[in-house]
Amino acid sequence: MTNDEIRPEDGQETPDHSTNMLNGLFGIVNDLWGESQTDEEDLTPPAAVPASAPAAKPAEAKKPQEAEKPAEEEGPRAPSFAEFCRGADETVEWTEVLTGERDPYFPPELQLFFAEKAEQVLSGNLKAYADVLNRVQPLADLQPYTQTCRIIIHTPDRITVRFTPVQDVDRFTPEIRRGYLAGVSLRCARDIFALLPVEQVTIAGEKDGKTLVNVTFPRDALHKVHFTYSDPVRLVTASGGVIAE
């Protein structure tokens, strides 16, 4: 069954599903101090010279070099987009699961769970969506990069992910901050699309009541993207998303 055939059930309430994550902090690399170096004094006696010539003065000891001053401490570092993509989830092919095909990317016990839920997922059952999200925890590996993530199921075709960025986000340079917010957004959307047959994923990054990023990705737009060679900020803006300066 294709995703276009999925429809919400009549009279079915839309539950909210939330996933809270632990705080994640980025390490700051300390700069190394330069080592002071002192040249040894030349104690070799001067060679004999004619009487008419003035005697050579012994070489003066060189002053020790001053220790290099440490560079100013750099601000916190955000992970690269390649880091965000490295742990992206494999896609669950629900129609193949329904026919009993086995996927080597998933352990046997998880494949059995998928087989139990496949028919309900493909029929657009929202409780089945929540069961799958609770079991797989698709955004759990984003714990180092966000403070919290909350997944909200609206319809069988539409899901929203709300996340709170790391505390250091305000200390990032504007360029690093935009790349970080776009990277988190794309990774969240990619993993939701990989797990469930939704057509649209909205990502909202918020901190202290302020929206830092808001974007809605259609499945077809991201399905064609080669993430390894993509600019996350351009992908977000190309989808009509807004990233705060």
C-alpha positions in Angstrom: 0.0 0.0 0.0 1.4 3.4 -0.8 1.6 6.3 1.6 -1.1 8.1 -0.4 -3.6 5.4 0.6 -3.1 6.0 4.3 -6.0 7.8 5.9 -6.9 8.7 9.5 -9.6 6.6 11.2 -13.0 8.3 11.7 -13.4 9.8 15.2 -9.9 8.8 16.3 -8.3 11.2 18.6 -4.7 12.2 17.9 -2.5 11.3 20.8 0.7 13.2 21.6 3.9 11.2 22.1 6.9 12.9 23.8 10.4 11.8 24.2 12.6 13.7 26.7 16.3 13.5 26.3 19.3 14.1 28.6 21.4 17.1 28.4 24.2 17.0 25.9 27.3 19.2 26.1 30.1 19.7 23.6 33.8 19.5 24.8 36.1 22.5 24.4 39.7 21.6 23.4 42.4 23.4 25.5 45.2 25.1 23.6 48.7 23.8 24.3 51.3 26.1 25.8 54.6 26.6 24.0 57.7 25.4 25.8 60.4 27.9 26.8 63.8 27.1 25.3 67.3 28.5 26.5 70.4 28.2 24.3 73.5 27.1 26.3 76.2 29.7 26.7 79.3 29.1 24.4 82.2 28.4 26.9 84.9 27.6 24.2 88.0 29.8 24.8 88.7 32.2 21.9 91.4 31.2 19.4 94.9 33.0 19.5 95.1 36.1 17.4 98.0 38.4 16.4 99.0 41.0 19.1 98.0 43.8 16.8 94.5 42.6 16.7 92.1 43.1 19.5 91.1 40.1 21.4 87.7 38.7 20.6 85.1 39.1 23.3 83.6 35.9 24.7 80.1 35.2 23.3 77.3 36.6 25.4 74.7 34.2 26.6 71.5 34.5 24.7 68.4 35.5 26.6 65.9 32.7 27.1 63.0 32.8 24.8 59.8 33.9 26.5 57.0 31.3 26.7 54.4 31.7 24.1 51.2 33.1 25.4 48.2 30.7 25.2 45.7 31.5 22.5 42.4 32.8 23.7 39.9 30.1 24.5 37.6 29.3 21.6 33.9 29.1 21.9 31.9 25.8 22.0 31.9 23.6 18.9 28.8 22.3 17.2 28.9 18.9 15.5 29.4 18.8 11.8 26.5 17.7 9.5 28.5 14.6 8.8 28.3 13.7 12.5 24.6 14.2 12.5 24.2 11.9 9.4 26.6 9.2 10.6 24.0 7.5 12.9 20.9 8.0 10.8 18.4 5.1 11.0 17.8 2.5 8.4 14.4 2.8 6.5 11.7 0.4 7.5 9.9 -0.9 4.4 6.5 -1.6 5.9 5.0 -3.2 2.8 7.8 -5.7 2.7 7.5 -6.3 6.4 3.8 -7.1 5.8 4.7 -9.8 3.2 7.1 -11.4 5.6 10.4 -10.3 4.1 13.3 -10.1 6.5 15.6 -7.0 6.7 19.2 -7.8 7.8 19.6 -4.3 9.2 17.2 -5.0 12.1 17.6 -7.7 14.9 15.2 -10.6 14.8 13.2 -9.5 17.8 12.6 -6.0 16.3 11.6 -7.6 13.0 9.0 -9.6 14.8 7.7 -6.5 16.5 7.5 -4.7 13.1 5.6 -7.7 11.7 3.0 -7.4 14.5 2.5 -3.7 13.8 2.8 -3.6 10.0 -0.9 -3.9 9.1 -1.9 -1.3 11.7 0.8 1.1 10.7 -0.1 0.9 7.0 -3.7 1.4 7.8 -2.8 4.7 9.6 -3.5 3.6 13.2 -2.1 6.3 15.4 -1.7 4.1 18.4 0.5 1.7 16.3 2.6 4.8 15.4 3.0 5.6 19.0 3.9 2.0 19.9 6.6 1.9 17.2 8.0 5.3 18.3 8.2 4.1 21.9 9.8 0.9 21.0 12.4 2.2 18.5 13.2 5.6 20.1 14.4 7.0 16.8 15.7 10.3 18.2 17.5 8.8 21.3 20.9 9.1 19.8 20.5 12.8 19.5 20.8 13.1 23.3 24.3 14.7 23.0 23.0 17.4 20.6 19.8 18.5 22.2 18.3 18.9 25.7 14.9 17.5 24.9 12.9 16.2 22.0 9.2 15.7 21.8 7.3 13.9 19.0 3.7 14.8 18.3 1.5 12.6 16.1 -1.1 14.7 14.3 -2.4 12.4 11.6 -1.1 9.3 9.8 0.6 11.7 7.3 1.9 14.4 9.6 4.2 14.5 12.6 5.9 17.3 14.5 9.2 17.2 16.4 9.9 19.9 19.0 13.4 20.1 20.4 15.3 22.3 22.8 18.8 23.0 21.6 21.9 22.7 23.8 22.5 25.5 26.4 25.6 26.7 24.5 23.6 27.5 21.4 23.7 31.2 22.3 27.5 31.2 22.4 27.8 29.7 18.9 28.8 32.1 16.1 25.8 32.9 13.8 27.2 30.6 11.1 27.8 27.7 13.5 24.4 28.2 15.2 22.5 28.1 11.8 24.4 25.0 10.7 23.7 23.3 14.1 19.9 24.1 14.0 19.6 23.0 10.4 21.6 19.8 11.1 19.4 18.8 14.0 16.2 19.5 12.0 17.3 17.4 9.1 18.4 14.5 11.2 15.1 14.5 13.1 13.1 14.6 10.0 15.2 11.9 8.3 14.8 9.4 11.1 11.0 10.0 11.4 10.6 9.4 7.6 12.8 6.3 7.9 10.6 4.8 10.6 7.0 5.7 9.7 5.2 6.2 6.4 4.3 9.9 7.0 4.3 12.4 4.2 5.3 15.5 6.2 7.5 16.2 9.2 7.6 19.6 10.9 10.6 20.5 13.1 10.6 23.3 15.6 13.6 24.3 17.7 12.7 26.5 20.6 14.5 28.0 23.6 13.3 30.3 26.3 10.0 30.9 24.4 11.8 31.9 21.2 11.6 29.8 18.0 15.1 29.3 16.6 14.2 27.1 13.6 10.9 26.1 12.1 10.6 24.0 8.9 8.3 21.5 7.3 9.9 18.8 5.1 7.8 16.9 2.6 8.9 13.2 2.2 9.6 13.5 -1.5 12.0 16.5 -1.0 14.3 14.6 1.4 14.0 11.3 -0.4 16.1 12.6 -3.2 18.8 14.3 -1.1 22.3 12.9 -0.8 22.9 14.1 2.8 26.7 13.6 2.8 27.3 16.3 0.2 24.5 18.6 1.2 24.4 22.0 2.8 21.9 21.7 5.7 21.1 25.4 5.8 20.3 25.5 2.1 18.1 22.4 2.5 16.1 24.0 5.3 15.6 27.3 3.5 14.8 25.5 0.2 11.9 23.8 2.1 10.6 27.2 3.2 12.1 26.9 6.7 13.2 29.9 8.8 16.3 29.9 11.0 16.8 32.8 13.5 19.8 34.9 13.1 
